[in-house]
């Protein structure tokens, strides 16, 4: 058995079959696997999934035409292929733009070089209490509200559309902002680093046709910002007083106060600063030194 399977000099030999490995080849395979995984996830979350299924149908028709030597159909497919590719890019332009924006907003070297966004602590317990309390009061009084909590993807372009406030997060402040007939009640409040950064902000509206017709512009805006960023949004309906949450393009309706507190606490836990690779190496070498001393 030992002679049947051998590995030496980067070459794995199994009987008469041999495969040569190299460091660069293994790295390339890992990169391709990670890229393929994220592309598949992106495709499944957008209308690219339906487009891809349509593309598979066309490819199957092309393969059958080739198999049965239907030369005219094959000719049409080959001539139309560049036009179909351009049309697909045009149809998916919003999704492609969104994917590139999210890629550009993420710190690709966060595991090696800590950044200011990596070290921010997210919402404090006091901020969570204020948000939950304000949502409850606004809901009881059927006062419409739209509160966006910035996470790792910056929302500066949307903050710039509103009025800068830079205020402490308190229940009374949020209630006052969304009070009807006040200058700041229209639009969204954006929270950054435990501060009410801006009010009356304009958000992108979701183009998702699956949204219930019962929901209006406020819910479409809350869902829209969650589709282009990783922000979590609290929405209070002016008609029913129901509280909704959006995150990663998903809208959850009729959220209770305990559920809202739990969701915000989970986000806070996820945003606790993680050790960088350099810090992990230091910890590991420190443990090794201690083991040697023992």
C-alpha positions in Angstrom: 0.0 0.0 0.0 2.9 2.4 0.8 4.3 1.8 -2.7 0.8 2.3 -4.3 0.4 5.8 -2.9 3.5 8.0 -2.9 4.1 11.7 -2.5 7.5 13.4 -3.2 8.8 16.6 -4.7 5.3 18.0 -5.1 4.0 14.9 -7.1 1.3 12.6 -5.8 1.4 9.1 -7.4 -1.5 6.7 -7.0 -0.6 3.5 -8.9 0.1 4.6 -12.5 -1.7 8.0 -12.0 0.3 11.0 -10.9 -0.6 14.6 -10.2 2.0 17.4 -9.7 1.2 20.1 -7.1 2.8 23.5 -6.7 2.3 26.2 -4.1 1.0 28.7 -6.7 -1.4 26.1 -8.1 -2.9 25.4 -4.7 -3.2 29.1 -4.0 -4.9 29.6 -7.4 -7.4 26.8 -6.7 -8.3 28.3 -3.3 -8.8 31.8 -4.9 -11.0 30.3 -7.6 -13.0 28.4 -5.1 -13.6 31.4 -2.9 -14.5 33.6 -5.9 -16.9 30.9 -7.3 -18.6 30.7 -3.9 -19.2 34.4 -3.6 -20.4 34.7 -7.3 -22.9 31.9 -6.7 -24.2 33.6 -3.5 -24.5 36.9 -5.4 -26.3 35.2 -8.3 -28.8 33.5 -6.0 -29.6 36.8 -4.2 -30.4 38.8 -7.4 -32.4 38.4 -10.6 -29.2 37.0 -12.1 -30.4 33.6 -10.9 -33.4 33.6 -13.2 -31.2 35.0 -16.0 -28.7 32.2 -15.4 -31.5 29.6 -15.7 -32.6 31.1 -19.0 -28.9 31.0 -20.2 -28.8 27.3 -19.3 -31.9 26.7 -21.4 -30.3 28.5 -24.4 -27.0 26.5 -23.9 -29.0 23.3 -23.9 -30.8 24.3 -27.1 -27.5 25.2 -28.7 -25.9 21.8 -27.7 -28.9 19.9 -29.1 -28.7 22.0 -32.4 -24.9 21.0 -32.6 -25.7 17.4 -31.8 -28.3 17.1 -34.5 -26.4 19.2 -37.0 -29.0 21.9 -37.3 -26.6 24.3 -39.0 -28.9 27.3 -39.5 -29.9 27.3 -35.8 -26.2 27.0 -34.7 -25.4 29.9 -37.1 -28.1 32.0 -35.5 -26.9 31.2 -31.9 -23.3 32.0 -32.8 -24.2 35.3 -34.4 -26.5 36.3 -31.6 -24.2 35.3 -28.7 -22.3 38.7 -28.4 -25.6 40.6 -28.5 -27.1 38.4 -25.8 -24.0 38.9 -23.6 -24.3 42.7 -23.9 -28.0 42.6 -23.2 -27.4 40.5 -20.1 -24.8 43.1 -18.8 -27.4 45.9 -19.4 -30.1 44.0 -17.6 -27.8 43.2 -14.6 -26.3 46.7 -14.5 -27.9 47.7 -11.1 -26.8 44.4 -9.5 -23.3 44.6 -11.0 -22.9 48.2 -9.8 -24.2 47.2 -6.3 -21.7 44.3 -6.1 -18.8 46.5 -7.1 -19.9 49.2 -4.6 -20.0 46.6 -1.8 -16.6 45.2 -2.8 -15.1 48.7 -2.8 -16.6 49.6 0.5 -15.2 46.5 2.2 -11.7 46.5 3.7 -10.0 43.6 1.9 -7.0 43.8 4.2 -8.9 43.9 7.5 -7.4 40.6 8.6 -3.9 42.1 8.4 -4.2 45.9 8.8 -6.8 47.1 11.4 -8.9 50.0 10.2 -11.0 52.6 12.0 -14.2 50.7 10.9 -12.9 47.4 12.2 -12.3 48.7 15.7 -15.6 50.6 16.2 -17.7 48.8 18.8 -21.1 49.1 17.2 -24.2 50.0 19.2 -23.8 50.3 23.0 -26.4 48.9 25.4 -27.6 52.4 26.1 -28.1 53.1 22.3 -30.0 49.8 21.9 -32.3 50.7 24.9 -33.0 54.1 23.3 -33.8 52.6 19.9 -36.1 50.0 21.3 -37.9 52.5 23.6 -38.3 55.1 20.8 -39.6 52.4 18.4 -42.2 51.4 21.0 -43.4 54.9 21.6 -43.5 55.8 17.9 -45.3 52.5 17.2 -47.9 53.2 19.9 -48.6 56.6 18.5 -48.5 55.5 14.9 -45.8 57.9 14.0 -43.9 56.9 10.9 -40.1 56.4 11.3 -37.1 55.2 9.3 -33.9 54.6 11.3 -30.8 53.3 9.5 -27.8 52.0 11.5 -24.5 52.1 9.6 -22.3 49.1 10.0 -19.2 48.2 7.9 -20.3 49.8 4.6 -20.1 53.6 4.7 -23.3 55.5 4.1 -21.7 58.9 3.5 -23.4 59.5 0.2 -26.8 59.2 1.8 -25.8 61.1 4.9 -24.8 64.0 2.6 -28.4 64.2 1.3 -29.8 65.0 4.8 -29.1 67.5 7.6 -26.2 66.8 9.9 -27.2 66.5 13.6 -24.3 64.7 15.3 -26.6 64.1 18.3 -26.6 61.5 21.2 -29.0 58.6 20.6 -31.9 59.1 23.1 -35.5 58.0 22.9 -36.7 61.6 23.3 -34.4 62.9 20.5 -35.7 60.2 18.0 -39.3 60.9 19.0 -38.8 64.6 18.5 -37.2 64.1 15.1 -40.1 62.0 13.7 -42.8 64.1 15.3 -45.3 65.1 12.6 -45.1 68.6 11.1 -41.5 69.1 12.4 -38.7 70.1 10.0 -36.8 66.8 10.4 -39.6 64.3 10.4 -39.5 63.5 6.6 -36.8 61.1 5.4 -34.5 58.8 7.3 -32.3 59.1 10.3 -28.8 57.6 9.9 -26.8 56.4 12.9 -23.1 56.2 12.8 -20.7 55.3 15.7 -23.4 55.6 18.4 -24.5 59.1 17.2 -27.4 60.3 15.2 -25.3 61.5 12.3 -28.0 63.0 10.1 -31.8 63.3 9.6 -34.1 63.8 6.6 -31.8 61.6 4.5 -32.9 60.2 1.1 -32.5 56.5 0.5 -32.6 54.4 -2.7 -35.9 52.7 -3.3 -36.0 48.9 -3.7 -37.0 47.7 -7.1 -38.1 44.3 -5.7 -41.5 43.5 -7.3 -42.2 40.9 -4.6 -42.8 43.6 -1.9 -46.4 43.6 -0.7 -48.6 46.4 -2.2 -49.6 47.3 1.4 -46.1 48.7 2.0 -45.3 52.2 0.9 -42.3 54.4 0.1 -40.9 54.2 3.7 -40.6 50.4 3.5 -39.2 50.4 0.0 -36.5 52.9 1.1 -35.6 50.7 4.1 -35.4 47.7 2.0 -33.5 49.6 -0.7 -30.7 50.7 1.6 -30.3 47.1 2.9 -29.9 45.9 -0.6 -26.9 48.2 -1.3 -25.3 48.0 2.1 -25.1 45.9 5.2 -27.0 48.5 7.3 -29.8 47.4 9.5 -33.0 49.5 9.3 -35.9 50.0 11.7 -39.2 51.0 10.1 -42.3 52.1 11.9 -45.5 52.2 9.8 -47.5 55.4 10.0 -50.7 53.5 9.1 -50.6 50.5 11.4 -47.8 51.3 13.9 -46.1 48.0 13.0 -42.3 47.8 13.4 -40.3 46.2 10.6 -36.6 45.4 10.2 -34.5 45.1 7.1 -31.1 43.5 6.7 -29.3 42.2 3.7 -32.2 42.8 1.4 -34.7 40.9 3.7 -37.7 42.6 5.2 -39.1 41.3 8.5 -42.5 42.6 9.5 -44.4 42.9 12.8 -41.3 42.8 15.0 -41.9 42.8 18.7 -39.8 44.9 21.1 -38.0 41.9 22.6 -37.2 40.7 19.0 -35.9 44.1 18.1 -33.7 44.2 21.2 -32.4 40.7 20.4 -31.7 41.6 16.7 -29.8 44.8 17.7 -27.8 43.0 20.4 -26.8 40.3 17.8 -25.5 43.0 15.5 -23.6 44.5 18.4 -22.0 41.1 19.2 -21.0 40.6 15.5 -19.4 44.0 15.4 -17.1 43.5 18.3 -13.5 44.1 17.1 -11.7 40.9 16.0 -8.0 40.2 16.4 -5.9 40.9 13.3 -3.6 38.2 11.9 -0.7 40.1 13.4 -2.3 40.1 16.9 -3.1 36.4 16.6 0.5 35.6 15.7 1.7 37.6 18.7 -0.7 35.7 20.9 0.4 32.3 19.5 4.2 33.1 19.9 3.5 34.4 23.4 1.8 31.1 24.3 4.7 29.2 22.7 7.2 31.1 24.9 5.2 30.4 28.0 5.1 26.7 27.1 8.8 26.6 26.7 9.3 28.4 30.1 7.1 25.9 31.8 
